[in-house]
Amino acid sequence: MPVTPRPIVVDLLSDDFHARAHTVYDELRARAPIVFAELPEQPGRGFWMITGYAAAEAALRDRRLANNPRALLSPAQLAARTRAGITEPPNTMLLSDPPEHTRLRRVAQQAFTPRSVTALRPTMIRHAERLLDDAEQVARDGDGTVDLLHAYAYPLSLAVLGDILGFPEEWHPGLRDLAVRAATAATPLSGPDPVLRDRLDAYTRELVVRKRRTPGDDLVSRLAHPESGREALSDPELQAMVGLLVAAGFETSAGLIASAVLSLLTHPDQWAALRADPSLAAAAVEETMRYWGPVESATMRLALSTLELGGQRIERGDRVLVFTAAANRDPAHVPDPHRFDIHRAPRPHLGFSGGIHNCLGAALARTEVAIALTTLVARWPGLRPADGATDPSWRPGMGLRGLRALPVRP
């Protein structure tokens, strides 16, 4: 009978961890690229925690590690859950495996082709310029500072997402509040908060009903009325897909904008380099994704069979969690990993995950954040941190890393 290793207790939900996350990752990686860990709040529910780049990349590509949390349940067990009144949520790309994942991703990817992203560029620029106009007014009317997270990063991300999905502008405040709270509450270990999930479901149900009835020029309308030969989604599948795109797309894009600005401003030579050569914006996006991306870890994987990974024996049924943020600062993969340098020679990173679950919206995020940076540096070349910005406060949670605020002086 396999012997369960003694877990290392890691308080991944504490403020102390968020303040010194990469110190903790370095200490764990020094032991081994993959260790057996548990949260102090969940004794006896250990999981394999991957912090090394090579092991992380291998795990994300290994089909023996399933994303579907019900992957090991037999048909009889699934039937018993149904009889017990347990309602299984519709599959999403994030929590499914082939062939279901392949089908869902094929349907959704039409909105994220290079051509589709390029077509959105003029609108993204207009949104960015309008939001900076508003932010400038806030700074003039107040004490000369503005919270760039709430005045720029959040509304820009939501405006772009609204253009893609077709939800009305009056929904923006409610969706923003809901998405931020959901990102804070959900973890790869606990899953989404059921109350917040139900509130998001109400939005997605209403949107699908509207687009079935009166289609527009947006992704949800195209999915609700597929062209001949394209696969149709059921209402629950379409609602789940829209919910995933909101939950996964809004907070990560906004978080990446905020992290990029914070990283640049706390490294003034890097901000000066971008100011002198705005074409470095794309490199700044990549370096931010490696150095301080918005995603801390991938979704929890479930071992479908016994396997070896990173020198450890993983048993069937074991849980595996890849910490992409830690892997991206593995000194075995990138030299001087704790230095932020937008001139760094390009190296692969896992900021957009890897394998078949690599981020569907990566091209969109890269374009959106590069536009956010070039528009910002052109408008406010003398931008500097306001009091408190250089000592960032991170929201509680796990899985996503997000700032509470980003005060700046234009």
Helices and strands as residue ranges (DSSP letters): E 8-9, H 15-19, H 21-31, E 34-38, E 47-50, H 53-61, E 65-66, H 75-83, H 100-108, G 109-112, H 114-141, E 146-147, H 148-148, I 149-153, H 154-165, G 169-171, H 172-185, H 194-213, H 219-224, H 235-265, H 268-276, G 278-280, H 281-292, E 301-303, E 307-309, E 312-314, E 319-322, H 324-327, G 355-357, H 362-379, E 384-385, E 407-409
